[in-house]
Amino acid sequence: MIAPLLLSTLLLLPCQEPKPKNLILICWDTVRADHLGTYGYKTHGTTPHVDLWAKGATVFESASASACWTKPSVPSYLTGTPPLQHGVYRGSSKDAAGVISDVLPAGSVTIAEILQERGYRTVAFIRNAQLRLGQGIEQGFDVYDDHGGDAREIRWKAMDFLLERDPEKPFLLYLHMLDAHWPYPVPLEYATRYADPAAVERFRGENWKAFRDEVNHGDRPLKTADRDELIALYDGALAYLDVEFGRLHSFLEHEGLLENTAIALISDHGEEFGEHGRIGHGHGLYEGLLHVPWIMSVPGRAPARVTHAVSLLDLLPTLMGALDVPAPPTEGIDQLADSARARPLFAEHLEPGRYERSLRVDQAKHIERFKPRAEDLGTDSLPPIGMRLEVKLRLAGRDLVALEIEESDDPEDSRVELKGPLEVRGRRLSIAGIPLELGENWTLYGELGQRSQAAPAFVADEMVKAVGFGDSSGLVVEKLKLYGPDAKQILELRGAFGGTEGEGRWAVGGQTLRVPKAAAHILAQDRDLDRVTVGAWFGGEVPVRTPDEILFFDLATDPGELRPTHPDQASKFLPPLVRSFVQRRIWTASDTSTLTSEEIEHLKAIGYGD
């Protein structure tokens, strides 16, 4: 009689629903997967704490971002939709209204919004000026702290929240850490863990952005020693992130939170170290920029290594599946479900003069590049008076002839910048016949060797950059930079557009330039290609656009993407896939914000000059 009585008593007890799982989502900004130990990295011991955690977690070995920099990538993984749908491409771009930024539309549905509706407490500690309040990324967060600090400060803020939270309420905690983003602003003990202190100063000093830009513009060759030191500095930044992850994980264990908390570690994009002639990120769709870590621990789930290709578009449905929360329709796949499978990896990149898209299916990868054409641009128009331009030049007799003209990436600088081989005639200095007068408080910097401000010993034909104020009579120099004997010989001028001085002649930075139509057309291309144009190309609003360049890589035999081939035709999967994305787009042309001068300065601090 005891057993039936016990059974009937149990049946009368109220059913207790399982307690909802918590979620901690961590993004290490600018981290490529192949620099973590769990992905096979051996050069430096970058991530021992993460590697140990990963042994009990699910490791996605072939995870890909949807874009090669933060502004389009983060909205993609937070909503499960590509930029063609959510419309966030630009972090800063000049417009009639001023400097503007794309904003995630209110119609997008983020991970935070889904969980907030389910009763979760949603909190974010963020460090990246591209993700500041007002950009739409904060949708669904009860607390959105966009002044998170470095990894240590963010870890402390996270711990404070966890100690003070309502223990009866599940939580989403999103941590976005910027420490592996150049100039790699980690404590000196980590910056010098693998790198020489002198190299650290060179790469993190006041001229770090100039060094990057000179390499990326082809003005400075990246020496092997520089590349190795840059990687060593980057790896030290990863070591710092790893230590802070280890401390957070130990805290979670001490507080008993690991038993009911899913943890996902990802990155928004990678970083290149000269593999394709450039350093940094935000310039293309190579694997070093797209292959990112994705490691995930879920209470009660056995460790695994997923070898098939996954996209960060899959993050939203996969997280919702791990939390047993229904997910809205997205472009993603729940990669922990029984139906998990490999998927084509789509990515895209938009900049003023180029749009790229890529598709990877297994080890076959297509990259298609599109450039503006005459039908996109209409009639070429002059830039507005005062717009700061960057002009590549050649000297024809006494004429300065423009080869390429682009809008400058330092619009707030009113000074003239002239770069070229130095001409020395006694005490007279000039570049391309333009006289240079050293100002009263001028400074000398760059590759000085044994030289000094007091004894500069100028050498004819060495590459220099003069910065100051001038007019048609010459340039009064505030700063003069020496590039050293290995620098590439170029001639370049940056300055404000002052109007025309007759047919085909422009005033730029006080100098008169002869401007062929081809150079003016390059400026029009640089200014006019935007998401509205790209959306029209693939949305059926204009005749079907074919790529201007198609590259194909076999990653099985060429994992570094160094030997592109030119297939006869584009991937047959790309056009219908892109068309479906455009047809389901959420954004409108009004989803933008105008940046304040303070916001522009914050962007400049992390290397974005627009």
Secondary structure as the mmCIF struct_conf table of DSSP 4:
data_model
#
loop_
_struct_conf.conf_type_id
_struct_conf.id
_struct_conf.beg_label_comp_id
_struct_conf.beg_label_asym_id
_struct_conf.beg_label_seq_id
_struct_conf.end_label_comp_id
_struct_conf.end_label_asym_id
_struct_conf.end_label_seq_id
HELX_RH_AL_P HELX_RH_AL_P1 ILE A 2 LEU A 12
BEND BEND1 LEU A 13 LEU A 13
HELX_LH_PP_P HELX_LH_PP_P1 PRO A 14 LYS A 21
STRN STRN1 ASN A 22 TRP A 28
TURN_TY1_P TURN_TY1_P1 ASP A 29 THR A 30
HELX_RH_3T_P HELX_RH_3T_P1 ALA A 33 HIS A 35
BEND BEND2 LEU A 36 LEU A 36
HELX_RH_3T_P HELX_RH_3T_P2 GLY A 37 TYR A 39
TURN_TY1_P TURN_TY1_P2 GLY A 40 GLY A 40
BEND BEND3 THR A 43 HIS A 44
HELX_RH_AL_P HELX_RH_AL_P2 PRO A 48 ALA A 54
TURN_TY1_P TURN_TY1_P3 LYS A 55 GLY A 56
BEND BEND4 ALA A 57 ALA A 57
STRN STRN2 THR A 58 SER A 64
BEND BEND5 SER A 66 TRP A 69
HELX_RH_AL_P HELX_RH_AL_P3 THR A 70 THR A 79
TURN_TY1_P TURN_TY1_P4 GLY A 80 GLY A 80
HELX_RH_AL_P HELX_RH_AL_P4 PRO A 83 HIS A 86
BEND BEND6 GLY A 91 SER A 92
STRN STRN3 SER A 93 ASP A 95
TURN_TY1_P TURN_TY1_P5 ALA A 96 ALA A 97
STRN STRN4 GLY A 98 ASP A 102
TURN_TY1_P TURN_TY1_P6 ALA A 106 GLY A 107
HELX_RH_AL_P HELX_RH_AL_P5 ILE A 111 GLU A 117
TURN_TY1_P TURN_TY1_P7 ARG A 118 GLY A 119
STRN STRN5 ARG A 121 ILE A 126
HELX_RH_3T_P HELX_RH_3T_P3 ALA A 129 LEU A 131
TURN_TY1_P TURN_TY1_P8 LEU A 133 GLY A 134
BEND BEND7 GLN A 135 GLY A 136
TURN_TY1_P TURN_TY1_P9 ILE A 137 GLY A 140
BEND BEND8 ASP A 142 ASP A 142
STRN STRN6 VAL A 143 ASP A 145
BEND BEND9 ASP A 146 ASP A 146
BEND BEND10 ASP A 150 ASP A 150
HELX_RH_AL_P HELX_RH_AL_P6 ALA A 151 GLU A 164
BEND BEND11 ARG A 165 ARG A 165
TURN_TY1_P TURN_TY1_P10 PRO A 167 GLU A 168
BEND BEND12 LYS A 169 LYS A 169
STRN STRN7 PHE A 171 MET A 177
TURN_TY1_P TURN_TY1_P11 ASP A 179 ALA A 180
BEND BEND13 HIS A 181 HIS A 181
TURN_TY1_P TURN_TY1_P12 TRP A 182 PRO A 183
HELX_RH_AL_P HELX_RH_AL_P7 LEU A 188 ALA A 191
TURN_TY1_P TURN_TY1_P13 THR A 192 TYR A 194
BEND BEND14 ALA A 195 ALA A 195
HELX_RH_AL_P HELX_RH_AL_P8 PRO A 197 ARG A 204
BEND BEND15 GLY A 205 GLY A 205
TURN_TY1_P TURN_TY1_P14 GLU A 206 ASN A 207
HELX_RH_AL_P HELX_RH_AL_P9 TRP A 208 ASN A 216
TURN_TY1_P TURN_TY1_P15 HIS A 217 GLY A 218
BEND BEND16 ASP A 219 ARG A 220
HELX_RH_AL_P HELX_RH_AL_P10 THR A 224 HIS A 254
TURN_TY1_P TURN_TY1_P16 GLU A 255 GLY A 256
HELX_RH_3T_P HELX_RH_3T_P4 LEU A 258 ASN A 260
STRN STRN8 THR A 261 ILE A 266
BEND BEND17 ASP A 268 ASP A 268
STRN STRN9 GLU A 272 PHE A 273
BEND BEND18 GLY A 274 GLY A 274
TURN_TY1_P TURN_TY1_P17 GLU A 275 HIS A 276
BEND BEND19 GLY A 277 GLY A 277
STRN STRN10 ILE A 279 GLY A 280
BEND BEND20 HIS A 281 HIS A 283
HELX_RH_AL_P HELX_RH_AL_P11 GLU A 287 LEU A 290
STRN STRN11 HIS A 291 VAL A 292
STRN STRN12 TRP A 294 SER A 297
TURN_TY1_P TURN_TY1_P18 PRO A 299 GLY A 300
HELX_LH_PP_P HELX_LH_PP_P2 ARG A 301 PRO A 303
STRN STRN13 ALA A 304 SER A 311
HELX_RH_3T_P HELX_RH_3T_P5 LEU A 312 ASP A 314
HELX_RH_AL_P HELX_RH_AL_P12 LEU A 315 LEU A 323
TURN_TY1_P TURN_TY1_P19 ASP A 324 ASP A 324
BEND BEND21 GLU A 331 GLU A 331
TURN_TY1_P TURN_TY1_P20 GLN A 335 LEU A 336
BEND BEND22 ALA A 337 ALA A 337
TURN_TY1_P TURN_TY1_P21 ASP A 338 SER A 339
STRN STRN14 LEU A 345 GLU A 351
TURN_TY1_P TURN_TY1_P22 PRO A 352 GLY A 353
STRN STRN15 ARG A 354 VAL A 361
TURN_TY1_P TURN_TY1_P23 ASP A 362 GLN A 363
STRN STRN16 ALA A 364 PHE A 370
HELX_RH_AL_P HELX_RH_AL_P13 ALA A 374 LEU A 377
BEND BEND23 THR A 379 THR A 379
HELX_LH_PP_P HELX_LH_PP_P3 LEU A 382 PRO A 384
TURN_TY1_P TURN_TY1_P24 ILE A 385 GLY A 386
STRN STRN17 ARG A 388 ALA A 396
TURN_TY1_P TURN_TY1_P25 GLY A 397 ARG A 398
STRN STRN18 ASP A 399 GLU A 407
BEND BEND24 ASP A 409 ASP A 409
TURN_TY1_P TURN_TY1_P26 PRO A 411 GLU A 412
BEND BEND25 ARG A 415 ARG A 415
STRN STRN19 VAL A 416 PRO A 421
STRN STRN20 GLU A 423 ARG A 425
TURN_TY1_P TURN_TY1_P27 GLY A 426 ARG A 427
STRN STRN21 ARG A 428 ILE A 431
TURN_TY1_P TURN_TY1_P28 ALA A 432 GLY A 433
STRN STRN22 ILE A 434 GLY A 446
BEND BEND26 GLU A 447 GLU A 447
TURN_TY1_P TURN_TY1_P29 GLY A 449 GLN A 450
BEND BEND27 GLN A 453 ALA A 454
TURN_TY1_P TURN_TY1_P30 ALA A 460 ASP A 461
STRN STRN23 MET A 463 ASP A 471
TURN_TY1_P TURN_TY1_P31 SER A 472 SER A 473
STRN STRN24 GLY A 474 LEU A 482
TURN_TY1_P TURN_TY1_P32 PRO A 485 ASP A 486
BEND BEND28 ALA A 487 ALA A 487
STRN STRN25 GLU A 492 THR A 500
BEND BEND29 GLU A 501 GLY A 502
TURN_TY1_P TURN_TY1_P33 GLU A 503 GLY A 504
STRN STRN26 ARG A 505 VAL A 508
TURN_TY1_P TURN_TY1_P34 GLY A 509 GLY A 510
STRN STRN27 GLN A 511 ARG A 514
HELX_RH_AL_P HELX_RH_AL_P14 LYS A 517 ASP A 528
HELX_RH_AL_P HELX_RH_AL_P15 ARG A 531 PHE A 538
TURN_TY1_P TURN_TY1_P35 GLY A 539 GLY A 540
BEND BEND30 GLU A 541 PRO A 543
HELX_LH_PP_P HELX_LH_PP_P4 VAL A 544 PRO A 547
BEND BEND31 ASP A 548 ASP A 548
STRN STRN28 GLU A 549 ASP A 554
TURN_TY1_P TURN_TY1_P36 LEU A 555 THR A 557
TURN_TY1_P TURN_TY1_P37 PRO A 559 GLY A 560
BEND BEND32 ARG A 563 ARG A 563
STRN STRN29 THR A 565 THR A 565
BEND BEND33 ASP A 568 GLN A 569
TURN_TY1_P TURN_TY1_P38 LYS A 572 PHE A 573
HELX_RH_AL_P HELX_RH_AL_P16 LEU A 574 GLN A 583
TURN_TY1_P TURN_TY1_P39 ARG A 584 ARG A 584
TURN_TY1_P TURN_TY1_P40 ALA A 589 SER A 590
STRN STRN30 THR A 592 THR A 594
HELX_LH_PP_P HELX_LH_PP_P5 LEU A 595 THR A 596
HELX_RH_AL_P HELX_RH_AL_P17 SER A 597 ALA A 605
TURN_TY1_P TURN_TY1_P41 ILE A 606 GLY A 607
#
